[in-house]
Amino acid sequence: MVFYLLHKENLITTTNFGIKILTLGKDEKVLRRTVWCCQEKEPLIITRSHVGLPNSKVMPPHFESKAKFKGQQLEWARKEYPYDYTLYLDEDSMCLFDKIPEGDIVQFREIPVSNNLLINAIEAHRIGFQVEQVLFEKTGPLYLWGGGFAVKRWLEDKVTWDRESITEDTGFVFSIREPYIYEYSKKPIYNQAPLKIKDLLRQRHRWASGTFQDVKYLKNPWRKAFIYFRTINWGLWIVYATLIPIVYALNPWLIVPFLVQTAIWSGVGAKLMKFNWWRSILTVLLAPLASYIHSFGALMAVFHPQKRFITTPKGVRLKAN
């Protein structure tokens, strides 16, 4: 049985960590922005193709592992360039801090950035619901956001990234068998939200598909059952939402809980993402539509799981609120 030990943030922090940035090497402008944000430390760039930046390492194409896609890069970097404590970032992850909590795994708060009002509303709805990550210090993580987390070498070497997965971060935490300290940090890491709705749907499709595939790494049958129920329920939310007109016809008051719930999550997300007042109001008004679209990708995974890692396109310069 794995024990998740509560560790209060900021009781112990450290500057003794290295940074690794994972990239395909396709968008050097976005990557340069992330490197610039790491002014206190020179990050190690793990890439699949050459980039014109210092301290970049190209993973050899002949490197063999069970892991594919991003997990393969993580496994190669673990073996070839080990750090005692590693902060992992995606190519579009922006953070401005030089101290991090001292935990075996530390998950940082994600703040997606977009110029699209509807995508902003969808992401705010997700981030609002994602405050549940605070509870993972007691329950254990139900997922891990790979764009911003830190992990100790002893745990990384024990678990490794060498497994089949299109959601390598979640597959990693599902595979842990040893007691460890998990901590959720409120320090924000900004990242690029999907540029288009179709990209967002593909992203959610991959997340839900990966969860269905990675649940096999869990040993606890009750946690397995809960993960299945939770992910299926996420996808079926769109079915529940479709029934709202029928419910409204029976009794208009019956749809109030649905509207209140979606509005709360979107409002919390707008607060965390530091929207101004008019964007916050618009986000709350768009909450039902946002929850509907957010669930569509998961519904696709229920009936047609995705097998390959499809990279979410980047390209818009990030600007933190």
C-alpha positions in Angstrom: 0.0 0.0 0.0 1.3 3.5 -0.8 1.1 6.2 1.8 0.8 9.8 0.8 2.3 12.0 3.5 1.0 15.5 4.1 3.8 18.0 3.8 3.0 21.7 4.4 4.2 24.0 1.7 6.9 26.5 2.5 7.9 24.7 5.7 11.0 23.5 3.8 12.0 25.0 0.4 15.2 24.5 -1.6 17.2 26.0 -4.4 19.0 22.8 -5.0 17.2 21.5 -8.0 17.8 21.3 -11.8 15.4 22.1 -14.6 14.6 20.0 -17.6 12.5 21.2 -20.4 10.8 18.7 -22.7 10.3 19.7 -26.3 10.0 18.4 -29.9 12.1 21.3 -31.0 9.5 22.6 -33.5 8.8 26.0 -32.0 12.0 27.7 -31.0 10.3 31.0 -30.2 8.0 29.5 -27.6 11.0 27.5 -26.2 13.1 30.7 -25.9 10.4 32.3 -23.8 10.4 29.4 -21.4 14.2 29.4 -21.1 14.2 33.2 -20.5 11.9 32.6 -17.5 14.5 30.3 -16.0 16.9 33.1 -15.4 18.1 31.9 -12.0 19.1 28.5 -13.5 20.2 27.3 -16.9 17.7 24.6 -17.9 18.6 21.4 -19.7 16.6 21.2 -22.9 15.6 17.6 -23.9 14.6 17.7 -27.5 14.0 15.4 -30.5 15.4 17.8 -33.0 18.2 20.4 -33.0 17.4 23.8 -31.5 19.7 26.8 -31.5 19.8 27.2 -27.7 22.6 26.4 -25.3 22.5 23.3 -23.1 20.2 21.4 -25.4 20.5 17.7 -25.8 19.0 15.8 -28.7 17.6 12.3 -27.8 19.2 9.8 -30.2 16.6 8.2 -32.5 17.9 4.7 -31.8 17.2 5.0 -28.0 15.1 2.0 -27.1 12.5 1.8 -24.4 9.0 0.6 -23.6 8.0 4.2 -23.4 7.2 6.2 -26.5 6.4 9.8 -27.2 7.2 12.2 -24.3 7.8 9.3 -21.9 10.7 8.1 -24.0 12.4 11.5 -23.7 11.8 11.5 -19.9 13.4 8.1 -19.6 16.4 9.0 -21.7 17.0 12.2 -19.7 16.6 10.2 -16.5 19.4 7.8 -17.5 21.7 10.2 -19.3 21.4 13.4 -17.3 20.3 12.6 -13.7 19.6 15.3 -11.2 19.0 14.7 -7.5 15.9 16.9 -7.7 14.3 17.8 -11.1 11.8 20.4 -12.0 10.2 19.3 -15.3 8.7 21.9 -17.6 7.1 21.7 -21.0 8.4 24.0 -23.8 5.6 26.5 -23.1 5.8 26.5 -19.2 6.6 29.9 -17.7 7.6 30.2 -14.1 9.5 32.9 -12.2 10.7 31.3 -9.0 14.1 30.0 -7.8 12.9 28.1 -4.7 10.6 25.1 -4.7 9.1 23.0 -1.8 11.1 20.0 -0.7 8.9 17.0 -1.5 9.3 13.7 -3.3 6.7 14.9 -5.9 5.6 18.5 -6.1 2.8 19.5 -8.4 2.5 23.2 -9.3 -0.6 25.2 -10.0 -1.3 25.4 -13.8 -2.5 28.6 -15.3 -3.3 28.3 -19.0 -3.2 31.4 -21.1 -5.3 32.2 -24.3 -6.5 35.1 -26.4 -9.7 33.2 -27.2 -12.6 34.1 -24.8 -14.4 30.7 -25.2 -11.2 28.7 -24.7 -10.4 30.9 -21.7 -13.9 30.1 -20.3 -13.3 26.3 -20.8 -9.9 26.4 -19.2 -11.2 28.4 -16.3 -13.9 25.8 -15.7 -11.2 23.1 -15.7 -8.8 25.0 -13.4 -11.7 25.7 -11.0 -12.4 22.0 -10.7 -8.7 21.3 -10.5 -8.5 22.8 -7.0 -9.1 19.2 -6.0 -5.3 18.8 -6.3 -4.9 20.3 -2.9 -6.7 17.2 -1.5 -4.2 14.9 -3.2 -1.8 15.5 -0.3 -4.1 13.3 1.7 -5.7 11.0 -0.9 -2.8 10.6 -3.3 -2.8 12.1 -6.9 -5.5 11.0 -9.3 -3.4 12.5 -12.1 -0.3 14.6 -12.6 0.2 17.7 -14.8 3.4 17.0 -16.7 3.9 20.7 -17.6 5.0 21.6 -14.1 6.1 19.2 -11.5 9.2 18.3 -9.5 10.4 14.8 -8.5 13.3 13.4 -6.4 15.8 11.2 -8.1 15.3 8.2 -5.7 11.6 8.0 -6.6 12.2 8.6 -10.3 14.8 5.9 -10.5 12.5 3.5 -8.5 9.5 4.0 -10.7 11.1 5.1 -14.0 9.3 6.4 -17.1 9.7 3.1 -19.0 6.2 2.1 -19.7 3.6 2.5 -22.5 1.5 5.6 -22.0 0.2 8.6 -23.8 -0.2 10.3 -20.4 3.2 9.5 -19.0 2.7 11.8 -16.0 -0.4 10.0 -14.7 1.1 6.6 -15.6 4.1 7.5 -13.4 2.0 8.3 -10.2 -0.2 5.2 -10.8 2.9 3.0 -10.9 4.4 4.2 -7.5 4.5 1.4 -4.9 6.7 3.1 -2.3 5.7 5.6 0.5 6.5 9.1 -0.6 5.7 12.8 0.1 3.4 14.5 -2.3 2.9 18.2 -2.2 0.7 20.6 -4.1 2.2 24.1 -4.5 0.2 27.2 -5.3 3.2 28.7 -7.1 1.8 29.3 -10.6 3.2 28.0 -13.8 1.7 29.6 -16.9 1.3 27.6 -20.1 -0.2 27.9 -23.6 -3.9 26.9 -23.8 -4.9 25.1 -27.0 -5.2 27.6 -29.9 -8.4 26.1 -31.3 -11.4 24.3 -30.0 -10.5 21.2 -32.1 -7.0 21.2 -30.5 -8.6 21.4 -27.1 -10.9 18.5 -27.8 -8.0 16.4 -29.0 -6.1 17.2 -25.8 -9.0 16.2 -23.6 -9.5 13.1 -25.7 -5.8 12.1 -25.1 -6.1 12.8 -21.3 -9.1 10.6 -20.8 -7.8 7.9 -23.1 -4.5 7.9 -21.3 -6.3 7.6 -17.9 -8.3 4.5 -19.2 -5.0 2.9 -20.4 -2.9 3.8 -17.4 -5.4 2.6 -14.8 -3.8 -0.9 -15.3 -0.7 0.3 -13.4 -2.8 0.8 -10.2 -2.8 -2.1 -7.8 -5.7 -1.0 -5.5 -9.0 -2.3 -7.0 -11.0 0.3 -5.3 -8.9 3.1 -6.7 -9.1 1.5 -10.1 -12.9 1.4 -9.9 -13.0 5.0 -8.7 -10.8 6.2 -11.6 -13.0 4.4 -14.1 -16.1 5.9 -12.6 -14.7 9.4 -12.4 -13.4 9.4 -16.0 -16.6 7.8 -17.5 -18.7 10.3 -15.5 -16.6 13.2 -17.0 -17.4 12.0 -20.5 -21.1 11.4 -19.7 -21.5 14.9 -18.3 -22.2 15.9 -21.9 -25.1 13.4 -21.9 -26.5 14.8 -18.7 -26.3 18.3 -20.1 -28.2 17.2 -23.2 -31.1 16.1 -21.0 -31.4 19.6 -19.4 -34.2 20.8 -21.8 -36.3 17.8 -20.8 -35.6 18.4 -17.1 -36.5 22.1 -17.5 -39.8 21.2 -19.1 -40.7 19.0 -16.1 -39.6 21.6 -13.5 -37.4 24.6 -14.2 -36.0 24.6 -10.7 -34.4 21.2 -11.3 -31.7 22.7 -13.5 -30.6 25.1 -10.8 -28.0 22.7 -9.2 -26.4 22.1 -12.6 -26.1 25.8 -13.3 -24.8 26.6 -9.8 -22.2 23.9 -9.9 -20.8 24.9 -13.3 -20.9 28.6 -12.3 -18.9 27.9 -9.1 -16.1 26.0 -10.8 -15.9 28.6 -13.5 -15.9 31.4 -11.0 -13.1 29.8 -9.0 -11.1 29.2 -12.1 -11.6 32.9 -13.2 -10.3 33.9 -9.8 -7.2 31.7 -9.9 -6.5 32.8 -13.5 -6.8 36.4 -12.3 -9.4 37.5 -14.9 -10.6 41.1 -14.7 -14.2 41.7 -13.7 -15.8 41.6 -17.1 -14.0 38.5 -18.2 -14.9 36.8 -15.0 -18.6 37.6 -15.5 -18.4 36.3 -19.1 -16.7 33.1 -17.9 -19.5 32.4 -15.4 -22.1 33.0 -18.0 -20.4 30.7 -20.4 -20.0 28.0 -17.7 -22.7 25.6 -19.0 -21.2 25.7 -22.6 -17.7 25.4 -21.2 -18.5 22.3 -19.2 -20.2 20.8 -22.2 -17.2 21.3 -24.6 -14.7 20.2 -21.8 -16.6 16.9 -21.5 -16.8 16.2 -25.2 -13.2 15.0 -25.6 -13.7 12.6 -22.6 -16.8 11.2 -24.2 -14.8 10.5 -27.3 -12.4 8.5 -25.2 -15.2 6.4 -23.7 -16.2 5.1 -27.1 -13.0 5.5 -29.1 -9.8 5.6 -27.0 -6.9 7.4 -28.5 -3.7 5.3 -29.0 -1.1 7.9 -30.1 0.3 11.0 -28.5 -1.0 14.0 -30.5 0.9 17.2 -29.6 -1.1 20.3 -28.9 0.0 23.0 -31.3 1.7 26.1 -29.8 2.5 29.4 -31.3 0.9 32.4 -29.5 3.2 34.3 -27.3 2.3 33.8 -23.6 1.5 36.8 -21.5 0.7 36.1 -17.9 -2.2 38.1 -16.4 
